[in-house]
């Protein structure tokens, strides 16, 4: 997908459209925004190659989950032409035990090249929250 915007605005729009499709979840729709060699790394180093892989992982972890965007920032790398996009906010949804949540922090980093997302790194508080729920956290949240 190519929009008629300057590179950082275009990359931010691509990332937000991808995230919106991912939250439906619509992994096929999200896949329209990623490159053929797309790489996705979740918290803990879990590696995926398609949006559908991340949707399947999330389905095992959450009854449902969405993102509340706080900000999306982008910076152009003048040497490569890549745009690095950072989207931050809060996850909200429900765990499989029926408990709801809304203040689970996340930060996603994307690299957009030639109008497609080539890589994503995802960090969030989910693992720490699950450790706390299981009585395994080293300190209170």
Buried (B, 14 or more C-beta within 10 A) or exposed (E): EEEEEEBBEBBBBBBBBBBBBBBEBBBEBBBBBBBEEBBBBBBEEEEBEBBBBBBEBBEEBBEBBBBEBEEBEBEBEEEEEBBBBBBBBBBBBEBEEEEEBEEBBBBBBBBBBEBBBBBBBBBBBBEBBEEBEEEEEEEEE
